[in-house]
Amino acid sequence: MSRPRPVYLIDYSCYRPPDHLKAPYNSFLEHTRLTGDFDESSLEFQHEILERSRLGEETYVPQAMHNIPPTPSMAVAKEEAEEVMYGTLDILFRNTNVNPKDIGILIVNCSLFNLTPSLSAMIVNKYKLRGNIRSFNLGGMGCSAGVIAVDLAKDMLQVHRNTYAVVVSIENITQNWYFGNKKSMLIPNYLFRVEGSAILLSIGGELSISSFMW
């Protein structure tokens, strides 16, 4: 009875932004030039990094970065977080037919953007999750936070059984775009985009759909 029970991935969802936020190579580079924040050496460096990144032509950047000049602020960063988190969870709940009230564990990780109320609290309020939900907000932990969040959900499900765990993983770049000519600081501009994912986890046996287990 004390042996850990397997934890299953029930389903997952990924957020796809609207087409007007798309940033193909040529448009992205031209927009970067028009901002007037970069010298010629930095522009050439950014062109090389973008070609080597292999991100593809269908990536997305926040609305604030499409404006000339860019208009980053706390308010629009919050809007970006809401669009990504809620868009991802709407898909997850729709595909699984899981009632949000059945979620007993919620873990949200976002390294670069943390505010009060927390991102996890925003989700709890948005979907009217139950009052005794175990919610966690992981921030400032880099890319490893996604793995840490899943491991935390696994451990929590061993203790709090007969429930579901949801892990939401996003990043937020509205306020974290670099406007300058230090080349090492420019690289994240070409690695991060508007994105997010959510996964639904459960102790083995709760649902018949499963993809993998620990």
Disulfide bonds with the S-S distance in Angstrom:
none
